[in-house]
Amino acid sequence: MSVSKKIAISLPEEVLSAMEKVRRRTGESRSAFIRRALEQALAERKERAQISRYLEGYRRHPETRKEVKAAEAAATALLAEEPWE
């Protein structure tokens, strides 16, 4: 289990008020709410960075015509097996 550290943060009054309304409805503590929000923001940032790296790699090494044809053939074969009714 990780060790938790206490910090002090300053928030604009309207942000604090909005957070208080939400967390009261959910029953979360301030710490839990802020931790969850930060974890979500960090996960989204990580995902955007991964997508950016993927796109850059794809730009440097795009698929070949042969690979496109193979993917189309595989998709056609898989879709042909579907019962569609």
N, C-alpha and C positions, 0 to 999 in steps of 0.2 A: 504494500500500500504506500502511496506517495505521501510525503509530508506536506501539509498545507501551511501557507504563510499568510499572515494578515497584511493587508495593504489599505491605504486610505486613498480614495479617489474623489474627484470633484465632478459633479454632473450639473448641467443646466437644469434649472428648476422644472421646466416642462418635460424633460427626459425623466427625471426622478419621479414626477407625478404620474406620468404614463406607465412607468415601470411599477410603481406602487399599485396602481389600479389592476394591472395584469397579474402581478404576483399575489395579490390578495385573493383574486378569483381562483387562482390555481393552488393557493395554499403554500407556495414556495417561500422559502426564506430569501432575503436579499442576496445572500451569498450564493445560494443554489441558482437563483435566477441569473445573476451576473455570470457565474461560472458556466452555466449552460449557454448563455448568449455568446460568451467568449469562445467556448469550444466550437460552437456552430460557425462563428466568424472565421476561426482559424482553419476549420475543416474546409470551408468554402474557398478560402485563400489557397490552401494546399491543392484542392481540386482544380482551381483555375490555373495554377502553375503547372500541374500535370498535363492538363489539356493543352496549354501553350507549348510545352515540350513535345507533346505528341504531334501537334500541328506542324511545328518547326521540323521535326524529323520527317514527317510526311512530305513537306515541301522539298526537303533535300533529297528524299528517296521515294518519289511517287511510284504507284503501282505501274507495272508494265501492261501493255495490251494483252499479253498472254495471261497475266494474272486476272485481269478484268474478265476475259472470256471464261476462265476457269471458275471464277466466282459466279458469273451469270449462269453457267451450266449447272453448278451445284445448286443455286437457288431455284432454277427451273425444275431440276430433278426433285428437290424437296417439296416444292409447291405442287408438283404433279401427284405426289403421294397423299395430299390432303383430301379429305372427303367432301369438301365444299357444299355439302347439302345439309 
